[in-house]
């Protein structure tokens, strides 16, 4: 007999707020990604040379482009109730796998028993209460995770995270129940709060394969740094996705999404301090600095989005899709 959920220890990566600019298109035919990447990379080279950007000026520094956009792969299993209650709450819940290269993902699909091609990341994510800002082309959301890696809670102290390849059927079961061994996943706890229901009956509603091309905008001597990559300030991602619904139908069109977001390595402490209630003069001073840093970061993020939009326009694409998060857009097009 399973023990009561109250006996489980709540574990996972704490919820954080994400603010992303999005540009998205649907394509009915095969497209060449090369020209898109070349155009974006060319425009990004001018971004770091702009000496009027706000955030680096606070610290007498400058932005640098870490590398050109390089590809890796996600496979996501979106979970929901029969009535799509998570979608109705403007949220999404998924089990995500990651491969560090297209080659390794292709190898995994055809010869999955060779460990060389194992996925490199497995995690459960819940993103809740999406807010869209159509005029700005932006999305605000709160995200929590349960990551199966030694660098994340609850494995960080004992380094006992389960190793790859994380069998899909087993780990789908963990995601559906929200339970892993003696731990209740923080994302599932929040799912239950949002749905006002314990142990919701979840199933896979869509499976999504995404090739992601990503680069980072960095800054040396970043005083707001946190985590393993202290120089990361912005993440730029280009996602090319195709998906299959739970009835077996595969969407014929592909979704191209470009995201521009502040990296959590920089934004986490800025947002925390900017939203505190100061209890002393020192805390008040720290809050003012955080608010100024947050404002500067947001202005630079908006400028970065404008630069990338210009790169897309140069390729003579049709008008972008209305601002929307991926799960909602996928379910809007279900057959």
ChimeraX attribute file (.defattr): number of C-alpha atoms within 10 A of each C-alpha:
attribute: neighborCount
match mode: 1-to-1
recipient: residues
	/A:1	3
	/A:2	4
	/A:3	8
	/A:4	7
	/A:5	15
	/A:6	8
	/A:7	10
	/A:8	15
	/A:9	15
	/A:10	18
	/A:11	22
	/A:12	24
	/A:13	17
	/A:14	12
	/A:15	16
	/A:16	16
	/A:17	17
	/A:18	18
	/A:19	21
	/A:20	23
	/A:21	23
	/A:22	26
	/A:23	23
	/A:24	21
	/A:25	17
	/A:26	15
	/A:27	11
	/A:28	10
	/A:29	9
	/A:30	8
	/A:31	12
	/A:32	8
	/A:33	12
	/A:34	8
	/A:35	12
	/A:36	15
	/A:37	17
	/A:38	14
	/A:39	17
	/A:40	20
	/A:41	18
	/A:42	13
	/A:43	17
	/A:44	19
	/A:45	13
	/A:46	11
	/A:47	19
	/A:48	19
	/A:49	12
	/A:50	11
	/A:51	12
	/A:52	11
	/A:53	20
	/A:54	19
	/A:55	24
	/A:56	21
	/A:57	13
	/A:58	13
	/A:59	13
	/A:60	8
	/A:61	14
	/A:62	20
	/A:63	22
	/A:64	19
	/A:65	19
	/A:66	13
	/A:67	12
	/A:68	17
	/A:69	18
	/A:70	15
	/A:71	18
	/A:72	18
	/A:73	24
	/A:74	23
	/A:75	21
	/A:76	22
	/A:77	24
	/A:78	21
	/A:79	23
	/A:80	23
	/A:81	14
	/A:82	13
	/A:83	9
	/A:84	15
	/A:85	16
	/A:86	23
	/A:87	18
	/A:88	13
	/A:89	14
	/A:90	16
	/A:91	23
	/A:92	25
	/A:93	28
	/A:94	26
	/A:95	26
	/A:96	21
	/A:97	21
	/A:98	19
	/A:99	22
	/A:100	18
	/A:101	19
	/A:102	15
	/A:103	12
	/A:104	19
	/A:105	22
	/A:106	14
	/A:107	17
	/A:108	19
	/A:109	11
	/A:110	10
	/A:111	13
	/A:112	16
	/A:113	12
	/A:114	11
	/A:115	13
	/A:116	11
	/A:117	22
	/A:118	23
	/A:119	23
	/A:120	16
	/A:121	18
	/A:122	25
	/A:123	19
	/A:124	27
	/A:125	24
	/A:126	23
	/A:127	24
	/A:128	24
	/A:129	17
	/A:130	19
	/A:131	17
	/A:132	20
	/A:133	13
	/A:134	12
	/A:135	8
	/A:136	12
	/A:137	19
	/A:138	22
	/A:139	20
	/A:140	18
	/A:141	19
	/A:142	16
	/A:143	22
	/A:144	22
	/A:145	25
	/A:146	26
	/A:147	23
	/A:148	23
	/A:149	20
	/A:150	16
	/A:151	14
	/A:152	17
	/A:153	20
	/A:154	22
	/A:155	17
	/A:156	12
	/A:157	10
	/A:158	9
	/A:159	13
	/A:160	12
	/A:161	16
	/A:162	12
	/A:163	14
	/A:164	15
	/A:165	18
	/A:166	18
	/A:167	8
	/A:168	13
	/A:169	9
	/A:170	9
	/A:171	20
	/A:172	20
	/A:173	15
	/A:174	17
	/A:175	26
	/A:176	21
	/A:177	16
	/A:178	22
	/A:179	21
	/A:180	16
	/A:181	8
	/A:182	13
	/A:183	16
	/A:184	22
	/A:185	28
	/A:186	24
	/A:187	28
	/A:188	27
	/A:189	19
	/A:190	17
	/A:191	24
	/A:192	16
	/A:193	11
	/A:194	15
	/A:195	14
	/A:196	10
	/A:197	11
	/A:198	12
	/A:199	15
	/A:200	18
	/A:201	12
	/A:202	20
	/A:203	18
	/A:204	19
	/A:205	20
	/A:206	23
	/A:207	21
	/A:208	19
	/A:209	17
	/A:210	21
	/A:211	23
	/A:212	24
	/A:213	19
	/A:214	18
	/A:215	20
	/A:216	22
	/A:217	21
	/A:218	22
	/A:219	23
	/A:220	16
	/A:221	14
	/A:222	18
	/A:223	11
	/A:224	16
	/A:225	22
	/A:226	17
	/A:227	12
	/A:228	9
	/A:229	13
	/A:230	19
	/A:231	24
	/A:232	27
	/A:233	26
	/A:234	25
	/A:235	18
	/A:236	22
	/A:237	21
	/A:238	26
	/A:239	22
	/A:240	21
	/A:241	22
	/A:242	18
	/A:243	23
	/A:244	19
	/A:245	19
	/A:246	14
	/A:247	10
	/A:248	12
	/A:249	12
	/A:250	16
	/A:251	17
	/A:252	12
	/A:253	16
	/A:254	19
	/A:255	20
	/A:256	22
	/A:257	20
	/A:258	22
	/A:259	20
	/A:260	22
	/A:261	24
	/A:262	23
	/A:263	23
	/A:264	22
	/A:265	20
	/A:266	23
	/A:267	25
	/A:268	18
	/A:269	16
	/A:270	22
	/A:271	18
	/A:272	13
	/A:273	19
	/A:274	19
	/A:275	12
	/A:276	12
	/A:277	10
	/A:278	14
	/A:279	8
	/A:280	9
	/A:281	9
	/A:282	9
	/A:283	14
	/A:284	16
	/A:285	11
	/A:286	16
	/A:287	21
	/A:288	13
	/A:289	16
	/A:290	21
	/A:291	16
	/A:292	16
	/A:293	21
	/A:294	20
	/A:295	14
	/A:296	17
	/A:297	22
	/A:298	17
	/A:299	14
	/A:300	20
	/A:301	24
	/A:302	17
	/A:303	14
	/A:304	23
	/A:305	23
	/A:306	13
	/A:307	16
	/A:308	22
	/A:309	17
	/A:310	14
	/A:311	20
	/A:312	21
	/A:313	13
	/A:314	11
	/A:315	11
	/A:316	8
	/A:317	9
	/A:318	10
	/A:319	10
	/A:320	17
	/A:321	15
	/A:322	16
	/A:323	20
	/A:324	20
	/A:325	22
	/A:326	15
	/A:327	17
	/A:328	15
	/A:329	14
	/A:330	20
	/A:331	14
	/A:332	9
	/A:333	10
	/A:334	16
	/A:335	11
